[in-house]
Every structure is written in C-alpha cells, then in structure tokens.
Amino acid sequence: MATIHHSCSFLLIAFTWMFTIIGKAALVAGVFQPSQWTQAHATFYGDETASATMGGACGYGNLFLNGYGTDTAALSSTLFNNGYACGACYQIQCVQSSACYSNVPYATVTATNLCPPNWAEASNDGGWCNPPRAHFDMSKPAFMKIAHWEAGIVPVMYRRVPCVRSGGLRFSFQGNGYWLLVYVMNVGGGGDIANMWVKGSGTDWISMSHNWGASYQVFATLNGQALSFKVTSYTTKETIIAWNVAPANWGVGLTYSTDINFS
C-alpha cells in the first residue's frame, strides 16, 4: 500500500506541475512579444516643443494630457495600416549615419499620426512616406534622442515592442444619443485595437465599426444607459471587457478611465 501511495503522490505532483506549466502558457498567450528588427528611415516634424504633433490622425487629441507626451511618431501609410497601427509602440535605432548618437541604443515611440504620401517628390528624395516605404516621421524631441536633428533623415532599425502604460484604458466620447464615436486611448500590450463592442445596461453587446485612427462608432440609441465595452487587440487577439465604463448620464466630450488594460 505504501508503494501505491507513493506512486499516486508522484502522479499527483506530475499532474500539478503539468497543469501549472499549461496554465502559465495559457496566461501569457495574449502577451505581446517584440518583433524582429527591420530597416526603415526616420525624419522629424515640428519643433522642440512638439506642439505640431498634437491631435493627429489617430485622434488622441492633446498628447500631453492623454499620456503620450513627446515620444511619438507619424507612420507612413504602409505602416499606418488604415489606422489599425494607432497606439503601437516601436523602438527606433539610428544606424549607418554619422548623425547617430553612438551612446543611445534606441528611442521608444508611440504611433499617433499618419505621414501621408507626397507624390510630387521621389520616394528617395522628399517623398519619404510614399508607399511602399516604411518610414517614421518622429516628433523632434524623439528624433533628437537618437540623432543630430541637422541630418534631417537617417536610416534606422525598428521593431514593435509592448506598450507600457500607467493605468487602464481610456474611452473618449464624441457624437450624440443616436451615434456614439469612441476614441480608445492609453492601450497597453500591443497598443492597437482590432474590434470593439458596446453594451448598454439595457442592450446586448453591439458591434462597433472602425471609423478612423483609434476611433470606433455605433449607430444606436444609448442615452440613459450605463455603458460597457469589449475590446480586442489587433496584434495579440486578446479580448478584455471593461464593465460600466460610463454611467447612465454619460456625455459627449468626456473621457472615462478604467482600471483594466492589456498586458
């Protein structure tokens, strides 16, 4: 009987160990992992104050107030992916140029804007953001972290990295009682959004359509209802639910914060 008890204990320990490993794998499956380094080029726009970077195609508004600061970049349309890259984070390293700072490994930036094509210029001489080029038009403060700004343009290596955010997702409301437009900000993990749903306290989950940048919209009567949101990451496919984000007396022009975010 002692032998049988010992065998059962061993099997229980082995099963527990296997379950723990499987459980951990399941927990980290949605965690964003850095990508491989890839070649591109980088320029900058605006001045040292980064005031020209406020707003932008992603719709984040005042980047200082909404947590993004000056470490941002506008992406060429090839990288921008019709706005699905909004909120993505990149490490950018200056390479193969005398303008590079040798003691700075990289700058980390968030995608907050679109660098549109300039078809009047050749893609290797002014039309830096023309397809199919991968290009970063960085804020000047971010560019000056990796290279002398006088260079204007430098070759770089870049990779996607997890976005480290303080606090939870933020939902900024626009529209009216029949059309709700929501900008999703402060997104951790992959930083990007693929799909969204909204649930009123008196409705089932309603699918929202991608409007532009980091905004999603729904045509529904949601006035007088507390609102919850379900959000799926574009990169990791992880889905999280933010319950009761906005109270029943929610209003447009307001931003509602949560305590939940992607890892």
Secondary structure, 3 states (H helix, E strand, C coil): CHHHHHHHHHHHHHHHHHHHHHHHHHHHCCCCCCCCCEEEEEEEECCCCCHHHCCCCCCCCCCCCCCCCCCEEEEEHHHHHHHCCCCCEEEEEECCCCCECCCCCCEEEEEEEEECCCCCCECCEECCCCCCCCEEEEEHHHHCCCECHHHCCEEEEEEEECECCCCCCEEEEEECCCEEEEEEECCCECCCCCEEEEEECCCCEEEEEEEECCEEEEECCCCCCCEEEEEECCCCCCEEEEEEEECCCCCCCCEEECCCCCC
